[in-house]
Amino acid sequence: MKGDSRRLANFRVHLVPAVLALANPPWQRDVWLDPSAFENLDHIFHTLFDDFCDAENPENHLGTSLRPQEEVLLMRQLGTALNAATADAPNDTDEEHLASGHGRE
């Protein structure tokens, strides 16, 4: 695997599970509310906004963590939704995020 292909695979191997975790409320309750678990909502935010994408401005990640233009648009929508959800969590805890109207099934 060449360097660019490896970089693409590395970015996506982190990004895709983060998005899937956001789509799985039972996982969120079981894992994010368990203090002994590595993953929590903060980990998801870092993955989507800092480490492997910029969910507010995802265009620069087209070709690395995001493949088609549609993923760029969807990531921007996800970033907007996640930023809106933080308004319902003034203390920025996972419990508040999951209890907010944005985090319910």
Gaussian input, Z-matrix of N, CA and C with variables (Angstrom, degrees):
# hf/3-21g

backbone

0 1
 N
 C     1     B1
 C     2     B2     1     A1
 N     3     B3     2     A2     1     D1
 C     4     B4     3     A3     2     D2
 C     5     B5     4     A4     3     D3
 N     6     B6     5     A5     4     D4
 C     7     B7     6     A6     5     D5
 C     8     B8     7     A7     6     D6
 N     9     B9     8     A8     7     D7
 C    10    B10     9     A9     8     D8
 C    11    B11    10    A10     9     D9
 N    12    B12    11    A11    10    D10
 C    13    B13    12    A12    11    D11
 C    14    B14    13    A13    12    D12
 N    15    B15    14    A14    13    D13
 C    16    B16    15    A15    14    D14
 C    17    B17    16    A16    15    D15
 N    18    B18    17    A17    16    D16
 C    19    B19    18    A18    17    D17
 C    20    B20    19    A19    18    D18
 N    21    B21    20    A20    19    D19
 C    22    B22    21    A21    20    D20
 C    23    B23    22    A22    21    D21
 N    24    B24    23    A23    22    D22
 C    25    B25    24    A24    23    D23
 C    26    B26    25    A25    24    D24
 N    27    B27    26    A26    25    D25
 C    28    B28    27    A27    26    D26
 C    29    B29    28    A28    27    D27
 N    30    B30    29    A29    28    D28
 C    31    B31    30    A30    29    D29
 C    32    B32    31    A31    30    D30
 N    33    B33    32    A32    31    D31
 C    34    B34    33    A33    32    D32
 C    35    B35    34    A34    33    D33
 N    36    B36    35    A35    34    D34
 C    37    B37    36    A36    35    D35
 C    38    B38    37    A37    36    D36
 N    39    B39    38    A38    37    D37
 C    40    B40    39    A39    38    D38
 C    41    B41    40    A40    39    D39
 N    42    B42    41    A41    40    D40
 C    43    B43    42    A42    41    D41
 C    44    B44    43    A43    42    D42
 N    45    B45    44    A44    43    D43
 C    46    B46    45    A45    44    D44
 C    47    B47    46    A46    45    D45
 N    48    B48    47    A47    46    D46
 C    49    B49    48    A48    47    D47
 C    50    B50    49    A49    48    D48
 N    51    B51    50    A50    49    D49
 C    52    B52    51    A51    50    D50
 C    53    B53    52    A52    51    D51
 N    54    B54    53    A53    52    D52
 C    55    B55    54    A54    53    D53
 C    56    B56    55    A55    54    D54
 N    57    B57    56    A56    55    D55
 C    58    B58    57    A57    56    D56
 C    59    B59    58    A58    57    D57
 N    60    B60    59    A59    58    D58
 C    61    B61    60    A60    59    D59
 C    62    B62    61    A61    60    D60
 N    63    B63    62    A62    61    D61
 C    64    B64    63    A63    62    D62
 C    65    B65    64    A64    63    D63
 N    66    B66    65    A65    64    D64
 C    67    B67    66    A66    65    D65
 C    68    B68    67    A67    66    D66
 N    69    B69    68    A68    67    D67
 C    70    B70    69    A69    68    D68
 C    71    B71    70    A70    69    D69
 N    72    B72    71    A71    70    D70
 C    73    B73    72    A72    71    D71
 C    74    B74    73    A73    72    D72
 N    75    B75    74    A74    73    D73
 C    76    B76    75    A75    74    D74
 C    77    B77    76    A76    75    D75
 N    78    B78    77    A77    76    D76
 C    79    B79    78    A78    77    D77
 C    80    B80    79    A79    78    D78
 N    81    B81    80    A80    79    D79
 C    82    B82    81    A81    80    D80
 C    83    B83    82    A82    81    D81
 N    84    B84    83    A83    82    D82
 C    85    B85    84    A84    83    D83
 C    86    B86    85    A85    84    D84
 N    87    B87    86    A86    85    D85
 C    88    B88    87    A87    86    D86
 C    89    B89    88    A88    87    D87
 N    90    B90    89    A89    88    D88
 C    91    B91    90    A90    89    D89
 C    92    B92    91    A91    90    D90
 N    93    B93    92    A92    91    D91
 C    94    B94    93    A93    92    D92
 C    95    B95    94    A94    93    D93
 N    96    B96    95    A95    94    D94
 C    97    B97    96    A96    95    D95
 C    98    B98    97    A97    96    D96
 N    99    B99    98    A98    97    D97
 C   100   B100    99    A99    98    D98
 C   101   B101   100   A100    99    D99
 N   102   B102   101   A101   100   D100
 C   103   B103   102   A102   101   D101
 C   104   B104   103   A103   102   D102
 N   105   B105   104   A104   103   D103
 C   106   B106   105   A105   104   D104
 C   107   B107   106   A106   105   D105
 N   108   B108   107   A107   106   D106
 C   109   B109   108   A108   107   D107
 C   110   B110   109   A109   108   D108
 N   111   B111   110   A110   109   D109
 C   112   B112   111   A111   110   D110
 C   113   B113   112   A112   111   D111
 N   114   B114   113   A113   112   D112
 C   115   B115   114   A114   113   D113
 C   116   B116   115   A115   114   D114
 N   117   B117   116   A116   115   D115
 C   118   B118   117   A117   116   D116
 C   119   B119   118   A118   117   D117
 N   120   B120   119   A119   118   D118
 C   121   B121   120   A120   119   D119
 C   122   B122   121   A121   120   D120
 N   123   B123   122   A122   121   D121
 C   124   B124   123   A123   122   D122
 C   125   B125   124   A124   123   D123
 N   126   B126   125   A125   124   D124
 C   127   B127   126   A126   125   D125
 C   128   B128   127   A127   126   D126
 N   129   B129   128   A128   127   D127
 C   130   B130   129   A129   128   D128
 C   131   B131   130   A130   129   D129
 N   132   B132   131   A131   130   D130
 C   133   B133   132   A132   131   D131
 C   134   B134   133   A133   132   D132
 N   135   B135   134   A134   133   D133
 C   136   B136   135   A135   134   D134
 C   137   B137   136   A136   135   D135
 N   138   B138   137   A137   136   D136
 C   139   B139   138   A138   137   D137
 C   140   B140   139   A139   138   D138
 N   141   B141   140   A140   139   D139
 C   142   B142   141   A141   140   D140
 C   143   B143   142   A142   141   D141
 N   144   B144   143   A143   142   D142
 C   145   B145   144   A144   143   D143
 C   146   B146   145   A145   144   D144
 N   147   B147   146   A146   145   D145
 C   148   B148   147   A147   146   D146
 C   149   B149   148   A148   147   D147
 N   150   B150   149   A149   148   D148
 C   151   B151   150   A150   149   D149
 C   152   B152   151   A151   150   D150
 N   153   B153   152   A152   151   D151
 C   154   B154   153   A153   152   D152
 C   155   B155   154   A154   153   D153
 N   156   B156   155   A155   154   D154
 C   157   B157   156   A156   155   D155
 C   158   B158   157   A157   156   D156
 N   159   B159   158   A158   157   D157
 C   160   B160   159   A159   158   D158
 C   161   B161   160   A160   159   D159
 N   162   B162   161   A161   160   D160
 C   163   B163   162   A162   161   D161
 C   164   B164   163   A163   162   D162
 N   165   B165   164   A164   163   D163
 C   166   B166   165   A165   164   D164
 C   167   B167   166   A166   165   D165
 N   168   B168   167   A167   166   D166
 C   169   B169   168   A168   167   D167
 C   170   B170   169   A169   168   D168
 N   171   B171   170   A170   169   D169
 C   172   B172   171   A171   170   D170
 C   173   B173   172   A172   171   D171
 N   174   B174   173   A173   172   D172
 C   175   B175   174   A174   173   D173
 C   176   B176   175   A175   174   D174
 N   177   B177   176   A176   175   D175
 C   178   B178   177   A177   176   D176
 C   179   B179   178   A178   177   D177
 N   180   B180   179   A179   178   D178
 C   181   B181   180   A180   179   D179
 C   182   B182   181   A181   180   D180
 N   183   B183   182   A182   181   D181
 C   184   B184   183   A183   182   D182
 C   185   B185   184   A184   183   D183
 N   186   B186   185   A185   184   D184
 C   187   B187   186   A186   185   D185
 C   188   B188   187   A187   186   D186
 N   189   B189   188   A188   187   D187
 C   190   B190   189   A189   188   D188
 C   191   B191   190   A190   189   D189
 N   192   B192   191   A191   190   D190
 C   193   B193   192   A192   191   D191
 C   194   B194   193   A193   192   D192
 N   195   B195   194   A194   193   D193
 C   196   B196   195   A195   194   D194
 C   197   B197   196   A196   195   D195
 N   198   B198   197   A197   196   D196
 C   199   B199   198   A198   197   D197
 C   200   B200   199   A199   198   D198
 N   201   B201   200   A200   199   D199
 C   202   B202   201   A201   200   D200
 C   203   B203   202   A202   201   D201
 N   204   B204   203   A203   202   D202
 C   205   B205   204   A204   203   D203
 C   206   B206   205   A205   204   D204
 N   207   B207   206   A206   205   D205
 C   208   B208   207   A207   206   D206
 C   209   B209   208   A208   207   D207
 N   210   B210   209   A209   208   D208
 C   211   B211   210   A210   209   D209
 C   212   B212   211   A211   210   D210
 N   213   B213   212   A212   211   D211
 C   214   B214   213   A213   212   D212
 C   215   B215   214   A214   213   D213
 N   216   B216   215   A215   214   D214
 C   217   B217   216   A216   215   D215
 C   218   B218   217   A217   216   D216
 N   219   B219   218   A218   217   D217
 C   220   B220   219   A219   218   D218
 C   221   B221   220   A220   219   D219
 N   222   B222   221   A221   220   D220
 C   223   B223   222   A222   221   D221
 C   224   B224   223   A223   222   D222
 N   225   B225   224   A224   223   D223
 C   226   B226   225   A225   224   D224
 C   227   B227   226   A226   225   D225
 N   228   B228   227   A227   226   D226
 C   229   B229   228   A228   227   D227
 C   230   B230   229   A229   228   D228
 N   231   B231   230   A230   229   D229
 C   232   B232   231   A231   230   D230
 C   233   B233   232   A232   231   D231
 N   234   B234   233   A233   232   D232
 C   235   B235   234   A234   233   D233
 C   236   B236   235   A235   234   D234
 N   237   B237   236   A236   235   D235
 C   238   B238   237   A237   236   D236
 C   239   B239   238   A238   237   D237
 N   240   B240   239   A239   238   D238
 C   241   B241   240   A240   239   D239
 C   242   B242   241   A241   240   D240
 N   243   B243   242   A242   241   D241
 C   244   B244   243   A243   242   D242
 C   245   B245   244   A244   243   D243
 N   246   B246   245   A245   244   D244
 C   247   B247   246   A246   245   D245
 C   248   B248   247   A247   246   D246
 N   249   B249   248   A248   247   D247
 C   250   B250   249   A249   248   D248
 C   251   B251   250   A250   249   D249
 N   252   B252   251   A251   250   D250
 C   253   B253   252   A252   251   D251
 C   254   B254   253   A253   252   D252
 N   255   B255   254   A254   253   D253
 C   256   B256   255   A255   254   D254
 C   257   B257   256   A256   255   D255
 N   258   B258   257   A257   256   D256
 C   259   B259   258   A258   257   D257
 C   260   B260   259   A259   258   D258
 N   261   B261   260   A260   259   D259
 C   262   B262   261   A261   260   D260
 C   263   B263   262   A262   261   D261
 N   264   B264   263   A263   262   D262
 C   265   B265   264   A264   263   D263
 C   266   B266   265   A265   264   D264
 N   267   B267   266   A266   265   D265
 C   268   B268   267   A267   266   D266
 C   269   B269   268   A268   267   D267
 N   270   B270   269   A269   268   D268
 C   271   B271   270   A270   269   D269
 C   272   B272   271   A271   270   D270
 N   273   B273   272   A272   271   D271
 C   274   B274   273   A273   272   D272
 C   275   B275   274   A274   273   D273
 N   276   B276   275   A275   274   D274
 C   277   B277   276   A276   275   D275
 C   278   B278   277   A277   276   D276
 N   279   B279   278   A278   277   D277
 C   280   B280   279   A279   278   D278
 C   281   B281   280   A280   279   D279
 N   282   B282   281   A281   280   D280
 C   283   B283   282   A282   281   D281
 C   284   B284   283   A283   282   D282
 N   285   B285   284   A284   283   D283
 C   286   B286   285   A285   284   D284
 C   287   B287   286   A286   285   D285
 N   288   B288   287   A287   286   D286
 C   289   B289   288   A288   287   D287
 C   290   B290   289   A289   288   D288
 N   291   B291   290   A290   289   D289
 C   292   B292   291   A291   290   D290
 C   293   B293   292   A292   291   D291
 N   294   B294   293   A293   292   D292
 C   295   B295   294   A294   293   D293
 C   296   B296   295   A295   294   D294
 N   297   B297   296   A296   295   D295
 C   298   B298   297   A297   296   D296
 C   299   B299   298   A298   297   D297
 N   300   B300   299   A299   298   D298
 C   301   B301   300   A300   299   D299
 C   302   B302   301   A301   300   D300
 N   303   B303   302   A302   301   D301
 C   304   B304   303   A303   302   D302
 C   305   B305   304   A304   303   D303
 N   306   B306   305   A305   304   D304
 C   307   B307   306   A306   305   D305
 C   308   B308   307   A307   306   D306
 N   309   B309   308   A308   307   D307
 C   310   B310   309   A309   308   D308
 C   311   B311   310   A310   309   D309
 N   312   B312   311   A311   310   D310
 C   313   B313   312   A312   311   D311
 C   314   B314   313   A313   312   D312

   B1=1.4532
   B2=1.5258
   B3=1.3269
   B4=1.4553
   B5=1.5180
   B6=1.3347
   B7=1.4549
   B8=1.5167
   B9=1.3388
   B10=1.4623
   B11=1.5192
   B12=1.3166
   B13=1.4640
   B14=1.5202
   B15=1.3171
   B16=1.4620
   B17=1.5259
   B18=1.3314
   B19=1.4598
   B20=1.5286
   B21=1.3348
   B22=1.4519
   B23=1.5200
   B24=1.3098
   B25=1.4568
   B26=1.5186
   B27=1.3288
   B28=1.4641
   B29=1.5228
   B30=1.3123
   B31=1.4618
   B32=1.5211
   B33=1.3157
   B34=1.4678
   B35=1.5161
   B36=1.3215
   B37=1.4599
   B38=1.5328
   B39=1.3119
   B40=1.4559
   B41=1.5209
   B42=1.3040
   B43=1.4567
   B44=1.5295
   B45=1.3047
   B46=1.4689
   B47=1.5289
   B48=1.3307
   B49=1.4639
   B50=1.5390
   B51=1.3237
   B52=1.4703
   B53=1.5234
   B54=1.3239
   B55=1.4680
   B56=1.5264
   B57=1.3192
   B58=1.4673
   B59=1.5261
   B60=1.3210
   B61=1.4688
   B62=1.5240
   B63=1.3301
   B64=1.4604
   B65=1.5226
   B66=1.3096
   B67=1.4602
   B68=1.5217
   B69=1.3333
   B70=1.4583
   B71=1.5355
   B72=1.3431
   B73=1.4697
   B74=1.5337
   B75=1.3581
   B76=1.4698
   B77=1.5364
   B78=1.3253
   B79=1.4803
   B80=1.5191
   B81=1.3143
   B82=1.4577
   B83=1.5237
   B84=1.3242
   B85=1.4807
   B86=1.5309
   B87=1.3396
   B88=1.4649
   B89=1.5271
   B90=1.3188
   B91=1.4626
   B92=1.5196
   B93=1.3217
   B94=1.4611
   B95=1.5177
   B96=1.3354
   B97=1.4611
   B98=1.5242
   B99=1.3224
   B100=1.4672
   B101=1.5279
   B102=1.3358
   B103=1.4694
   B104=1.5245
   B105=1.3328
   B106=1.4640
   B107=1.5286
   B108=1.3365
   B109=1.4635
   B110=1.5259
   B111=1.3279
   B112=1.4673
   B113=1.5203
   B114=1.3209
   B115=1.4631
   B116=1.5228
   B117=1.3132
   B118=1.4522
   B119=1.5206
   B120=1.3002
   B121=1.4554
   B122=1.5243
   B123=1.3104
   B124=1.4612
   B125=1.5321
   B126=1.3195
   B127=1.4713
   B128=1.5307
   B129=1.3312
   B130=1.4648
   B131=1.5266
   B132=1.3344
   B133=1.4645
   B134=1.5299
   B135=1.3222
   B136=1.4718
   B137=1.5286
   B138=1.3239
   B139=1.4588
   B140=1.5233
   B141=1.3301
   B142=1.4635
   B143=1.5246
   B144=1.3243
   B145=1.4566
   B146=1.5333
   B147=1.3160
   B148=1.4644
   B149=1.5235
   B150=1.3161
   B151=1.4596
   B152=1.5301
   B153=1.3234
   B154=1.4638
   B155=1.5144
   B156=1.3110
   B157=1.4525
   B158=1.5290
   B159=1.2938
   B160=1.4605
   B161=1.5130
   B162=1.3160
   B163=1.4582
   B164=1.5271
   B165=1.3250
   B166=1.4607
   B167=1.5309
   B168=1.3095
   B169=1.4648
   B170=1.5295
   B171=1.3267
   B172=1.4703
   B173=1.5224
   B174=1.3242
   B175=1.4621
   B176=1.5329
   B177=1.3055
   B178=1.4674
   B179=1.5232
   B180=1.3196
   B181=1.4610
   B182=1.5213
   B183=1.3392
   B184=1.4596
   B185=1.5298
   B186=1.3203
   B187=1.4623
   B188=1.5128
   B189=1.3273
   B190=1.4739
   B191=1.5244
   B192=1.3135
   B193=1.4614
   B194=1.5194
   B195=1.3132
   B196=1.4636
   B197=1.5201
   B198=1.3093
   B199=1.4625
   B200=1.5246
   B201=1.3348
   B202=1.4636
   B203=1.5372
   B204=1.3013
   B205=1.4670
   B206=1.5287
   B207=1.3257
   B208=1.4648
   B209=1.5327
   B210=1.3302
   B211=1.4700
   B212=1.5189
   B213=1.3171
   B214=1.4695
   B215=1.5252
   B216=1.3114
   B217=1.4644
   B218=1.5280
   B219=1.3212
   B220=1.4629
   B221=1.5292
   B222=1.3229
   B223=1.4605
   B224=1.5270
   B225=1.3148
   B226=1.4699
   B227=1.5316
   B228=1.3347
   B229=1.4695
   B230=1.5285
   B231=1.3187
   B232=1.4606
   B233=1.5205
   B234=1.3196
   B235=1.4624
   B236=1.5137
   B237=1.3267
   B238=1.4624
   B239=1.5275
   B240=1.3275
   B241=1.4679
   B242=1.5317
   B243=1.3244
   B244=1.4632
   B245=1.5262
   B246=1.3187
   B247=1.4660
   B248=1.5188
   B249=1.3347
   B250=1.4674
   B251=1.5256
   B252=1.3192
   B253=1.4663
   B254=1.5230
   B255=1.3100
   B256=1.4692
   B257=1.5283
   B258=1.3244
   B259=1.4711
   B260=1.5287
   B261=1.3387
   B262=1.4654
   B263=1.5272
   B264=1.3112
   B265=1.4648
   B266=1.5286
   B267=1.3419
   B268=1.4646
   B269=1.5274
   B270=1.3297
   B271=1.4624
   B272=1.5272
   B273=1.3313
   B274=1.4600
   B275=1.5278
   B276=1.3364
   B277=1.4650
   B278=1.5171
   B279=1.3175
   B280=1.4587
   B281=1.5163
   B282=1.3210
   B283=1.4578
   B284=1.5232
   B285=1.3347
   B286=1.4630
   B287=1.5255
   B288=1.3144
   B289=1.4646
   B290=1.5267
   B291=1.3150
   B292=1.4667
   B293=1.5201
   B294=1.3292
   B295=1.4629
   B296=1.5213
   B297=1.3142
   B298=1.4708
   B299=1.5180
   B300=1.3061
   B301=1.4569
   B302=1.5189
   B303=1.3352
   B304=1.4656
   B305=1.5117
   B306=1.3365
   B307=1.4464
   B308=1.5088
   B309=1.3343
   B310=1.4653
   B311=1.4986
   B312=1.3451
   B313=1.4864
   B314=1.5007
   A1=108.00
   A2=116.36
   A3=121.14
   A4=110.39
   A5=116.58
   A6=122.82
   A7=114.24
   A8=117.36
   A9=120.12
   A10=111.57
   A11=117.28
   A12=121.05
   A13=110.90
   A14=115.87
   A15=120.26
   A16=110.59
   A17=116.52
   A18=121.22
   A19=110.06
   A20=117.33
   A21=121.81
   A22=110.63
   A23=117.07
   A24=121.12
   A25=110.57
   A26=117.90
   A27=121.55
   A28=111.19
   A29=117.01
   A30=120.15
   A31=110.64
   A32=116.99
   A33=120.77
   A34=112.18
   A35=118.06
   A36=119.82
   A37=111.15
   A38=117.82
   A39=121.99
   A40=111.62
   A41=117.11
   A42=121.97
   A43=112.55
   A44=117.60
   A45=121.16
   A46=111.77
   A47=120.86
   A48=119.05
   A49=113.11
   A50=117.68
   A51=119.99
   A52=110.53
   A53=116.02
   A54=119.89
   A55=110.28
   A56=117.18
   A57=120.36
   A58=111.98
   A59=117.51
   A60=120.64
   A61=110.96
   A62=116.85
   A63=120.35
   A64=112.13
   A65=117.13
   A66=121.89
   A67=112.53
   A68=117.58
   A69=120.60
   A70=110.67
   A71=118.08
   A72=120.48
   A73=114.94
   A74=120.66
   A75=117.73
   A76=112.27
   A77=116.78
   A78=120.85
   A79=109.55
   A80=116.52
   A81=121.14
   A82=110.56
   A83=116.81
   A84=120.03
   A85=111.29
   A86=116.55
   A87=120.42
   A88=112.83
   A89=117.34
   A90=120.23
   A91=111.94
   A92=117.61
   A93=119.41
   A94=112.86
   A95=117.16
   A96=119.42
   A97=112.67
   A98=116.59
   A99=122.02
   A100=108.58
   A101=117.69
   A102=119.67
   A103=114.22
   A104=118.26
   A105=119.72
   A106=112.06
   A107=118.08
   A108=121.70
   A109=110.01
   A110=115.41
   A111=120.67
   A112=110.89
   A113=116.03
   A114=119.92
   A115=110.68
   A116=114.94
   A117=122.38
   A118=107.49
   A119=117.35
   A120=119.64
   A121=111.65
   A122=118.02
   A123=121.15
   A124=110.33
   A125=116.46
   A126=121.41
   A127=110.30
   A128=116.63
   A129=121.49
   A130=110.22
   A131=116.96
   A132=120.37
   A133=111.17
   A134=117.49
   A135=119.88
   A136=111.17
   A137=116.26
   A138=120.05
   A139=111.06
   A140=116.99
   A141=121.29
   A142=114.10
   A143=117.82
   A144=119.95
   A145=113.75
   A146=118.40
   A147=120.37
   A148=114.25
   A149=116.66
   A150=120.32
   A151=114.83
   A152=117.71
   A153=120.28
   A154=113.52
   A155=116.86
   A156=121.72
   A157=107.26
   A158=116.09
   A159=122.13
   A160=105.06
   A161=116.58
   A162=121.26
   A163=112.83
   A164=117.58
   A165=119.95
   A166=111.08
   A167=117.36
   A168=123.64
   A169=109.29
   A170=116.94
   A171=119.61
   A172=115.78
   A173=118.57
   A174=120.72
   A175=112.97
   A176=117.82
   A177=120.69
   A178=113.25
   A179=117.26
   A180=120.79
   A181=113.08
   A182=115.89
   A183=120.04
   A184=107.58
   A185=115.57
   A186=120.51
   A187=113.41
   A188=117.82
   A189=119.70
   A190=108.36
   A191=118.00
   A192=118.93
   A193=112.60
   A194=117.31
   A195=121.90
   A196=108.33
   A197=116.97
   A198=119.42
   A199=112.20
   A200=120.21
   A201=117.11
   A202=111.48
   A203=115.28
   A204=121.64
   A205=111.01
   A206=117.15
   A207=120.64
   A208=111.16
   A209=117.53
   A210=119.86
   A211=111.38
   A212=117.43
   A213=120.44
   A214=109.45
   A215=116.35
   A216=120.72
   A217=111.49
   A218=116.06
   A219=120.21
   A220=111.53
   A221=117.22
   A222=120.37
   A223=110.28
   A224=117.24
   A225=120.04
   A226=109.64
   A227=117.66
   A228=121.22
   A229=110.53
   A230=116.38
   A231=120.34
   A232=110.71
   A233=117.25
   A234=120.75
   A235=111.96
   A236=117.21
   A237=121.49
   A238=110.62
   A239=117.02
   A240=121.25
   A241=111.53
   A242=117.12
   A243=119.68
   A244=111.59
   A245=116.39
   A246=119.01
   A247=111.06
   A248=117.53
   A249=120.65
   A250=111.21
   A251=116.79
   A252=120.64
   A253=111.87
   A254=117.66
   A255=119.27
   A256=111.56
   A257=117.64
   A258=120.33
   A259=111.22
   A260=117.12
   A261=121.64
   A262=112.38
   A263=116.68
   A264=121.01
   A265=109.12
   A266=117.71
   A267=119.67
   A268=114.41
   A269=117.73
   A270=120.62
   A271=111.85
   A272=115.92
   A273=123.27
   A274=113.41
   A275=116.18
   A276=119.30
   A277=109.62
   A278=116.19
   A279=120.35
   A280=110.55
   A281=117.25
   A282=121.37
   A283=110.88
   A284=116.86
   A285=120.29
   A286=111.24
   A287=116.44
   A288=119.46
   A289=110.99
   A290=116.91
   A291=120.16
   A292=111.40
   A293=118.00
   A294=121.52
   A295=112.75
   A296=117.15
   A297=120.55
   A298=110.11
   A299=115.94
   A300=121.32
   A301=111.85
   A302=117.97
   A303=121.19
   A304=111.77
   A305=118.32
   A306=120.21
   A307=114.52
   A308=117.55
   A309=120.31
   A310=111.15
   A311=113.80
   A312=120.42
   A313=109.57
   D1=127.72
   D2=-179.30
   D3=-75.03
   D4=165.07
   D5=-176.00
   D6=-55.36
   D7=-47.60
   D8=-179.30
   D9=-64.95
   D10=-40.91
   D11=178.33
   D12=-64.68
   D13=-39.72
   D14=178.78
   D15=-64.89
   D16=-40.84
   D17=179.01
   D18=-63.18
   D19=-44.76
   D20=178.18
   D21=-59.62
   D22=-47.62
   D23=-179.75
   D24=-63.36
   D25=-40.44
   D26=-179.83
   D27=-63.33
   D28=-43.73
   D29=179.56
   D30=-63.67
   D31=-47.98
   D32=-177.11
   D33=-67.64
   D34=-32.91
   D35=-178.91
   D36=-65.48
   D37=-20.23
   D38=175.52
   D39=-95.42
   D40=-38.91
   D41=-174.67
   D42=-70.60
   D43=-47.21
   D44=-176.01
   D45=-60.84
   D46=-48.18
   D47=177.99
   D48=-61.44
   D49=-31.80
   D50=178.01
   D51=-65.04
   D52=-43.00
   D53=178.12
   D54=-66.23
   D55=-42.34
   D56=178.38
   D57=-62.67
   D58=-36.36
   D59=178.13
   D60=-63.64
   D61=-35.42
   D62=177.91
   D63=-68.28
   D64=-22.32
   D65=-179.41
   D66=-93.68
   D67=8.62
   D68=-173.34
   D69=-129.88
   D70=82.83
   D71=-178.98
   D72=-55.14
   D73=-39.97
   D74=176.85
   D75=-59.99
   D76=-40.19
   D77=176.95
   D78=-60.94
   D79=-44.94
   D80=-178.79
   D81=-57.33
   D82=-47.26
   D83=-179.28
   D84=-66.49
   D85=-43.26
   D86=-175.81
   D87=-72.03
   D88=-36.13
   D89=-173.13
   D90=-101.60
   D91=-50.17
   D92=-174.21
   D93=-67.52
   D94=-26.37
   D95=179.33
   D96=-92.07
   D97=2.29
   D98=176.92
   D99=-94.97
   D100=108.79
   D101=-176.62
   D102=-62.55
   D103=-17.29
   D104=180.00
   D105=-87.12
   D106=-9.26
   D107=-178.92
   D108=-81.18
   D109=145.67
   D110=179.14
   D111=-68.50
   D112=-44.97
   D113=-174.27
   D114=-82.31
   D115=138.02
   D116=171.45
   D117=-147.25
   D118=-179.06
   D119=-177.62
   D120=-64.39
   D121=-33.02
   D122=177.07
   D123=-60.37
   D124=-41.28
   D125=176.60
   D126=-59.39
   D127=-42.54
   D128=-179.91
   D129=-64.35
   D130=-44.65
   D131=178.86
   D132=-61.48
   D133=-43.10
   D134=178.43
   D135=-63.31
   D136=-40.33
   D137=179.00
   D138=-62.83
   D139=-45.11
   D140=-174.53
   D141=-82.08
   D142=-27.88
   D143=-175.03
   D144=-109.16
   D145=-26.49
   D146=-171.70
   D147=-117.21
   D148=-48.82
   D149=-166.62
   D150=-86.82
   D151=-47.34
   D152=-171.47
   D153=-124.84
   D154=4.28
   D155=178.84
   D156=-169.06
   D157=171.02
   D158=169.59
   D159=-128.93
   D160=94.13
   D161=-172.69
   D162=-62.45
   D163=-17.68
   D164=175.87
   D165=-82.39
   D166=-33.84
   D167=-179.49
   D168=-136.28
   D169=70.77
   D170=-171.33
   D171=-78.32
   D172=-4.69
   D173=-175.63
   D174=-56.40
   D175=-36.49
   D176=-179.09
   D177=-67.65
   D178=-11.67
   D179=-178.17
   D180=-101.15
   D181=4.48
   D182=174.21
   D183=-65.89
   D184=122.98
   D185=-178.42
   D186=100.31
   D187=-12.32
   D188=174.23
   D189=-114.42
   D190=-84.77
   D191=-179.45
   D192=-85.23
   D193=-21.26
   D194=178.52
   D195=-115.21
   D196=133.87
   D197=-174.97
   D198=-96.27
   D199=-74.49
   D200=-179.36
   D201=-85.16
   D202=165.04
   D203=178.55
   D204=-57.36
   D205=-32.65
   D206=179.29
   D207=-58.55
   D208=-38.63
   D209=178.08
   D210=-65.33
   D211=-33.65
   D212=176.72
   D213=-62.44
   D214=-46.82
   D215=179.91
   D216=-63.16
   D217=-43.76
   D218=179.41
   D219=-65.25
   D220=-39.04
   D221=179.28
   D222=-65.94
   D223=-38.86
   D224=177.09
   D225=-61.97
   D226=-42.50
   D227=178.23
   D228=-63.51
   D229=-41.17
   D230=178.15
   D231=-63.74
   D232=-43.67
   D233=177.64
   D234=-60.00
   D235=-41.88
   D236=177.65
   D237=-62.61
   D238=-44.74
   D239=179.61
   D240=-64.26
   D241=-41.77
   D242=-179.95
   D243=-67.11
   D244=-39.27
   D245=176.83
   D246=-65.33
   D247=-37.88
   D248=177.02
   D249=-65.28
   D250=-36.79
   D251=-179.21
   D252=-65.83
   D253=-27.73
   D254=-179.77
   D255=-66.03
   D256=-22.37
   D257=177.12
   D258=-66.34
   D259=-26.40
   D260=178.02
   D261=-86.50
   D262=2.74
   D263=-177.32
   D264=-131.08
   D265=75.46
   D266=-174.30
   D267=-61.73
   D268=-26.34
   D269=178.50
   D270=-97.24
   D271=0.93
   D272=176.45
   D273=55.94
   D274=40.04
   D275=176.89
   D276=-97.52
   D277=154.95
   D278=177.04
   D279=-60.36
   D280=-38.58
   D281=179.79
   D282=-59.52
   D283=-44.08
   D284=179.00
   D285=-65.05
   D286=-42.59
   D287=179.59
   D288=-61.84
   D289=-42.41
   D290=-178.49
   D291=-71.10
   D292=-28.55
   D293=179.80
   D294=-83.94
   D295=-14.74
   D296=-177.80
   D297=-69.68
   D298=162.14
   D299=177.38
   D300=-62.33
   D301=-23.77
   D302=-179.32
   D303=-80.35
   D304=-17.46
   D305=-174.97
   D306=-106.71
   D307=7.55
   D308=-178.24
   D309=-87.78
   D310=155.41
   D311=177.04
   D312=-67.64

